Amino acid sequence: MKIYIKWFYGYKNFGDEILFFGLLNYLQNEYNPESFTVEVWDLQRIQSWIQHNKVYLKAWILDKLDFVENAIISRRFRQLQIFLWLDKYRKYFKIFGWWEVLDETRKFPHDWRNLMILYRHDIKRKNFVLVWWIGTDQKKSTKKMFKYIFKRAQKVVCRERLSYDRALQYWVKSAFLYQDFSKDILEDFKNKSKSFLSKTILINISPKHFTENSVEKIQKFILKYPDHKKIFFPADINFDKMFYSQLRKLVPDLLIYDWTKHPLIDTLNLFWSCDAGIGSRLHFLYPLKIFEKDFLSISNSDKIKKAIN
């Protein structure tokens, strides 16, 4: 079996990139494939990221790993090839990730329509697995497509109970409850790490949550730790980093940590050694939860409620 993974990797999103290791390890255990081909945004960067953090991958995975440029940013001809089922990877077993394909709250191409248009042949042939979480299904069109897709998936791997229960409504046989793909990595680090604190608090905020109310929550949270170093953690470098300068006007001693310039072990040490954190990104909050830190979410999104609360 040759596996093709379609997800948004290489965008400098901390959550996606720590999940990547867990997903590869899971797929290796489940299928022991001949090869992994992963669709990514930045080929050079993701190859460097893997090399610097290969210790988190199980044996033999690195030798099986290959990358291809994301179809959305590559030449339009490739999208046409996929649509016509002429792409060189057409017979590969597909792994589709949730936020890209099954979220009715986001517009095309981040909802199920993109999947149905480009990969309708794979779906028809039942040559795929769906992983991660299941978004809401309030719209009639969403219910219809969920039913169509789920019945054809060889497996629906859900990361939490609410998504699993929702999957059961459509196709009981293929639904499977699993943990967050980053959990094994975080738990392994937790078990091996020494206990030490550095009187540090971590702060994160995303564009959607940069509101007056969220900033006020951050300021109140900081007051609980008056003598602590304050570090801004831009979980998504492309979007979160732009708010650092604005927050620094309110928190003059705020520093910034660019995790893309550090190996993963350094970043996990940052989470492990801090006392607390406040933020809106799921995989900023999730390590704080696993490491049993004091944390506060400033997001009320569906996925945060499912995974963190």
Secondary structure, DSSP 8 states (H G I E B T S, - for coil): -EEEEEEEESSSBHHHHHHHHHHHHHHHHHH--SEEEEEES-HHHHHHHHHHTGGGS-TTHHHHEEEEE-TTTS-HHHHHHHHTT-STTTTSEEEEEHHHHS-TTS-TTSSHHHHHHHSHHHHHTT-EEEEE------SHHHHHHHHHHHTT-SEEEESSHHHHHHHHTT-GGGEEE---TTHHHHHHHHHHS-----SEEEE---GGG-SHHHHHHHHHHHHT-TTSEEEE--SBHHHHGGGHHHHHHHSTTEEE--GGGS-HHHHHHHHHH-SEEEES-HHHHHHHHHTT-EEEE----HHHHHHT-
